[in-house]
Amino acid sequence: MTHHATVVVGAGIAGLTTALALAHEGLPATVLERAGAPRDAGGGIQLPPNAVRVLQQLGLGRALAEHAVRPVGVEVRRWSDGHLLGWTRLGATASFRYDAAYYTLTRAALHRLLRTAVTEACGAGTVRYGRGCERLAESASGVTMRLSDGTYLDAGTVIGADGLHSVVRRRFADDALRHSGYQVHRTVLPGGRGGPAGFRRGPARVVVWLGPDRHCVSYPVDRDHSMNVVAVLRAPYATGPGDLPGAFRGWHRDVLRLLEAAAGAGLRTWGLYDRPPLPRWHSARVAVIGDAAHPMLPFLAQGAALAVEDAATIAGVLGRGGDLASYEAMRRHRVFRVVGAVDAARTTHHLADGARQRERDLRLAAEPADARDWLFDHRIPAGATR
Ligand SMILES: Cc1cc2nc3c(=O)[nH]c(=O)nc-3n(C[C@H](O)[C@H](O)[C@H](O)COP(=O)(O)OP(=O)(O)OC[C@H]3O[C@@H](n4cnc5c(N)ncnc54)[C@H](O)[C@@H]3O)c2cc1C
């Protein structure tokens, strides 16, 4: 049985960023990935400045600027009449304010950038595909893992970055997934000449439509203006992908046109889940990060961003010779603050017409320019990335 100093379980955004951040600390790592080969995830992703700043420090600034879109802002609109409820200026303003841009791109592009960076920084064999972690046992001297290919592997430290269905998390809790009552539909509308007419007007921006029990988000993911479209619905509006526009009957014509195009382009549909907060994310030799530690509903577009923050923090702690308790101590408050904001958005995004919705709209209209600073300007303590 081979011994590895640090093993990262999972080659998603959290796991790849961890391997890269560990390399920047001068620490080698092995990444185990259950999938048999690199897989490009579908759809788009918003990368807020709190994540982009970390990735810049890890050397990905130029590649992101080349492959991602920098939207000028986030528009929040009312479901039925399209009234502009709120506007967050991004673009150059965000880059200046936070020393990092707010980007949107395809998940496939982000995964590719991270894989390339890991290969360059750590070597080609760092990610071992087709080797899922099935079980692990921790002792005073190390961690032994049984892998999906029938082999065993010994490690000094294990970082579980294995997502919502994490095996490593079981070291800390035997909890079940919680269904949110919401369903999500997603597609990417092709851009360029092949794309549906009418969606390429104006500067790149994120548009969020809020309405009773449902919301819809769209943003461009490449220079061709290919458009990621996400529709979230609560039962009883949940529907088969064929009748997505029907489930938004009565919404503004711009939303309906978008959803008709999305239904025509082929939708992926799934339920939205999270898990209860973990009492502990670490033991002496094992810790969990990203969705394995704190999966959250995607209502603030921060799940992957927090995974990137976790990755830089845990690598920084290990680089300084610290223990996994320090990692958890540095992350708990931050993560639970964001999870609290996501829980609040679950209600405020989906209010029925009436007094509470009007109060929300007044709050959105009056939001000061620094309202997102706590979220976007979060800095990983010095030394976490060099
Ligand atoms: C609709 C939607 C939209 C979202 N939009 C955004 C957004 O705009 N911005 C944002 O920041 N976040 C967003 N998120 C959240 C974001 O997608 C997740 O938080 C993020 O992908 C978590 O990354 P991860 O690496 O922790 O987990 P994952 O992406 O799930 O990666 C886990 C990896 O581990 C592997 N694995 C699993 N089990 C094992 C095992 N036993 N052994 C070895 N390997 C294993 C998996 O194959 C996978 O490669 C969104 C989520 C949803 C559902």
The ligand as an SDF file (V2000), in Angstrom:
LIG
                    3D

 53 58  0  0  0  0  0  0  0  0999 V2000
  -28.3750   25.3450  -10.3140 C   0  0  0  0  0  0  0  0  0  0  0  0
  -27.0990   25.6840   -9.5780 C   0  0  0  0  0  0  0  0  0  0  0  0
  -26.4330   26.8610   -9.8810 C   0  0  0  0  0  0  0  0  0  0  0  0
  -25.2810   27.2210   -9.1790 C   0  0  0  0  0  0  0  0  0  0  0  0
  -24.6610   28.3900   -9.5060 N   0  0  0  0  0  0  0  0  0  0  0  0
  -23.5490   28.7640   -8.8240 C   0  0  0  0  0  0  0  0  0  0  0  0
  -22.8820   29.9840   -9.1560 C   0  0  0  0  0  0  0  0  0  0  0  0
  -23.2820   30.6810  -10.0930 O   0  0  0  0  0  0  0  0  0  0  0  0
  -21.7880   30.3410   -8.4100 N   0  0  0  0  0  0  0  0  0  0  0  0
  -21.3320   29.5650   -7.3790 C   0  0  0  0  0  0  0  0  0  0  0  0
  -20.3380   29.9530   -6.7230 O   0  0  0  0  0  0  0  0  0  0  0  0
  -21.9330   28.3850   -7.0660 N   0  0  0  0  0  0  0  0  0  0  0  0
  -23.0140   27.9640   -7.7600 C   0  0  0  0  0  0  0  0  0  0  0  0
  -23.6200   26.7700   -7.4720 N   0  0  0  0  0  0  0  0  0  0  0  0
  -23.0360   25.8920   -6.4300 C   0  0  0  0  0  0  0  0  0  0  0  0
  -21.8390   25.1240   -6.9740 C   0  0  0  0  0  0  0  0  0  0  0  0
  -22.2000   24.4320   -8.1570 O   0  0  0  0  0  0  0  0  0  0  0  0
  -21.3110   24.1180   -5.9440 C   0  0  0  0  0  0  0  0  0  0  0  0
  -21.2520   24.7270   -4.6790 O   0  0  0  0  0  0  0  0  0  0  0  0
  -19.9190   23.6380   -6.3480 C   0  0  0  0  0  0  0  0  0  0  0  0
  -19.9480   23.0000   -7.6110 O   0  0  0  0  0  0  0  0  0  0  0  0
  -19.3650   22.6860   -5.2920 C   0  0  0  0  0  0  0  0  0  0  0  0
  -18.1100   22.2340   -5.7140 O   0  0  0  0  0  0  0  0  0  0  0  0
  -17.4250   20.9890   -5.0000 P   0  0  0  0  0  0  0  0  0  0  0  0
  -16.1060   20.8180   -5.6670 O   0  0  0  0  0  0  0  0  0  0  0  0
  -17.4710   21.1560   -3.5170 O   0  0  0  0  0  0  0  0  0  0  0  0
  -18.3760   19.7580   -5.3060 O   0  0  0  0  0  0  0  0  0  0  0  0
  -18.6980   19.0560   -6.7150 P   0  0  0  0  0  0  0  0  0  0  0  0
  -18.7450   20.0490   -7.7890 O   0  0  0  0  0  0  0  0  0  0  0  0
  -19.9150   18.2150   -6.4820 O   0  0  0  0  0  0  0  0  0  0  0  0
  -17.4440   18.1080   -6.9840 O   0  0  0  0  0  0  0  0  0  0  0  0
  -17.2740   16.9030   -6.2750 C   0  0  0  0  0  0  0  0  0  0  0  0
  -16.3280   16.0100   -7.0670 C   0  0  0  0  0  0  0  0  0  0  0  0
  -16.0350   14.8570   -6.2700 O   0  0  0  0  0  0  0  0  0  0  0  0
  -16.2310   13.6700   -7.0490 C   0  0  0  0  0  0  0  0  0  0  0  0
  -16.6100   12.6150   -6.1010 N   0  0  0  0  0  0  0  0  0  0  0  0
  -17.8110   12.4390   -5.4930 C   0  0  0  0  0  0  0  0  0  0  0  0
  -17.7460   11.4010   -4.6310 N   0  0  0  0  0  0  0  0  0  0  0  0
  -16.4820   10.9140   -4.7050 C   0  0  0  0  0  0  0  0  0  0  0  0
  -15.8090    9.8540   -4.0560 C   0  0  0  0  0  0  0  0  0  0  0  0
  -16.4260    9.0860   -3.1300 N   0  0  0  0  0  0  0  0  0  0  0  0
  -14.5130    9.6380   -4.3460 N   0  0  0  0  0  0  0  0  0  0  0  0
  -13.8500   10.4220   -5.2840 C   0  0  0  0  0  0  0  0  0  0  0  0
  -14.4600   11.4300   -5.9370 N   0  0  0  0  0  0  0  0  0  0  0  0
  -15.7530   11.6820   -5.6490 C   0  0  0  0  0  0  0  0  0  0  0  0
  -17.3190   14.0400   -8.0320 C   0  0  0  0  0  0  0  0  0  0  0  0
  -17.2870   13.1840   -9.1670 O   0  0  0  0  0  0  0  0  0  0  0  0
  -16.9380   15.4900   -8.3640 C   0  0  0  0  0  0  0  0  0  0  0  0
  -15.9590   15.5450   -9.3880 O   0  0  0  0  0  0  0  0  0  0  0  0
  -24.7730   26.3740   -8.1590 C   0  0  0  0  0  0  0  0  0  0  0  0
  -25.4260   25.1700   -7.8690 C   0  0  0  0  0  0  0  0  0  0  0  0
  -26.5650   24.8210   -8.5720 C   0  0  0  0  0  0  0  0  0  0  0  0
  -27.2490   23.5230   -8.2330 C   0  0  0  0  0  0  0  0  0  0  0  0
  1  2  1  0
  2  3  1  0
  2 52  2  0
  3  4  2  0
  4  5  1  0
  4 50  1  0
  5  6  2  0
  6  7  1  0
  6 13  1  0
  7  8  2  0
  7  9  1  0
  9 10  1  0
 10 11  2  0
 10 12  1  0
 12 13  2  0
 13 14  1  0
 14 15  1  0
 14 50  1  0
 15 16  1  0
 16 17  1  0
 16 18  1  0
 18 19  1  0
 18 20  1  0
 20 21  1  0
 20 22  1  0
 22 23  1  0
 23 24  1  0
 24 25  2  0
 24 26  1  0
 24 27  1  0
 27 28  1  0
 28 29  2  0
 28 30  1  0
 28 31  1  0
 31 32  1  0
 32 33  1  0
 33 34  1  0
 33 48  1  0
 34 35  1  0
 35 36  1  0
 35 46  1  0
 36 37  1  0
 36 45  1  0
 37 38  2  0
 38 39  1  0
 39 40  1  0
 39 45  2  0
 40 41  1  0
 40 42  2  0
 42 43  1  0
 43 44  2  0
 44 45  1  0
 46 47  1  0
 46 48  1  0
 48 49  1  0
 50 51  2  0
 51 52  1  0
 52 53  1  0
M  END
$$$$
